[in-house]
Amino acid sequence: MSLARVRSRACVGVSAPEISVEVHLSGGLPGLSMVGLPETAVKESRDRVRAALLNSGFEFPQRKITVSLAPAELPKEGGGLDLPIALGILAASGQVPDQPLEEAEFLGELSLGGNLRPVRGLLPAAIRVAQAGRILVLPLGNQHEAALISSASHLCADSLLQVSAWLHGKGGLREPALPQSGNPSACPDMADVVGQDFARRALEIAAAGSHNILLSGPPGTGKSMLANRIIGILPELGDDEALQTAAVTSISQAGFHARNWKQRPFRAPHHSCSGVALVGGGSIPRPGEISLAHNGVLFLDELPEFNRRALEVLREPMESGRILISRAARQAEFPARFQLVAAMNPCPCGYAGEIGGQCHCSAEQIQRYLARISGPLLDRIDIRVAVMRPQLSIRQLQNGRGESSDAIRARVIEARTIQYRRSDCLNADLTAADIQRFCALDDPANALLEDAAVNLRLSPRACHRVLRVARTIADLDAADAISQAHIAEAIALRQPHTRHQFDQSTSSRDTTGRSAREFV
């Protein structure tokens, strides 16, 4: 037979469209030509495939070889098509049977010696192959990714010779092994944070409802320390969430690591990163930080130091939970359901609102500094709290211990269980119809929210976000209805983004760390 067809998969975002590799042997000058929009790495496969076949003991046909990669309009990249091209040549030249090729799909890069190397983006391909009801033959180095799909029966090989023996029925291929999840206790413990009871409470509420949060305050007050510990109070990823997150990391430059299985991602890009680095892009679209933080936390430290254009691109993904990247020749959609945790100083020198008058910034400098963060972006942040210097002695700071992350995580898990049971989503994702149904207020609570909307000039979207936060506070209290105290605390957690915020936090701060709800 001079014609053979082998199935494989391309990598386009987190989808993996099917690729049909057709190989035809004909008369003419010996050579190998490839059609179907192959990128440079795919074009180079002709040399890798030839060397792998010869070094594995196969005959490379001295005929004109035409390789067609269909559909022709879809660009193909990477070395994952090496294995199907090699098998197509072997089947077309009669060196392996072609009938078993119809029951499976093949993906893997070949070394010159015929060994199989792992490829990027295998997990989305394995998911699609399982949905099609076929077997995927993959490199042994990608076994942990394939093993994540419990409903599939994929097979691993470490060389072209092993695949050939399997096609001849003379040897079996091993099943992929499951990865071991990491140890959640390795996360920094919230017990290390002494004082800052109000900020700790705000972080617990943010974790319980997956609310975006902004921590503002002078240097050294614990903003970054608190933010780095939020991952330790979040529950472990569920199976579906973990698979979604792993699919994104599988197509990223770093690739999937088994030690991160079921752990929520925590991404903390430097403030010098560009908008493309944050949301993704490139001539061949790649996921950005917001997609790599899918189902996890995106921490932006020194928020005003980020390029304003880079911050503005976050606005749409924060609402929709996805990002569509369009280029002249390609389009790719990536998931981006992340929780934003941001930290910033109140002024250029960082000491606005500090007792003792250390700040020497003018009102104009402070206003210009705060204006680097746009109103529409701030409006999408549910919780905004000032983290001021704690009134504690050195001995208390050295010897004190706060509540552990394990204790806080237990309350967070309980509150999230209530939310999923009620609306099948977290409170941060409640729609307008859900808010009307699940966030009904009595007269005192409604009057308090109306007064706050007028006095604080809250937009309708901000009012909805206050209601979502109040619903989370009520869930932490295991309360069926939202009370006036819950609304009061939710309003207190949405402080104005002005210099007055920091002056007021200093002058009227309650050193016991009690929340606003206790004063209603």
Buried (B, 14 or more C-beta within 10 A) or exposed (E): EBBBBBBBBBBBBBBBEBBBBBBBBEEEEEEBEBEBBBEEBBEEBBEBBBBBBEBBEBEBBEBBBBBBBBEEEBBBBBBBBBBBBBBBBBBBBBBBBBEBBEEBBBBBBBBEEBBBBBBBBBBBBBBBBBEEEBBBBBBBBBBBBBBBBEEBEBBBBBBBBBBBBBBEEEEEBEBBEEBEBBEBEEBBBBBBBBBBBBBBBBBBBBBBBBBBBBBBBBEEBBBBBBBBBBBBBBBBBEEEBBBBBBBBBBBBEEBBEBEBBBBBBBBBBEBEBBBBBBBBBEEBBBBBBBBBBBBBBBBBBBBBBBBEEBBBBBBBBBEEBBBBBEEEEBEBBBBBBBBBBBBBBBBBBBBBBBEEEEBEBEEEBBEBBBEBBEEEBBBBBBBBBBBBBBEBEEEEEEEBEBBBBBEBBEBBBBBBEBBEEBBEEBBBBBEEEBBEEBBEBEEEBBEBBEEBBEEBEBEEEBBBBBBBBBBBBBBBBEBEEBBBBBBBBBBBBBBEBEBEBBBBBBEEBEEEBEBBBEEB
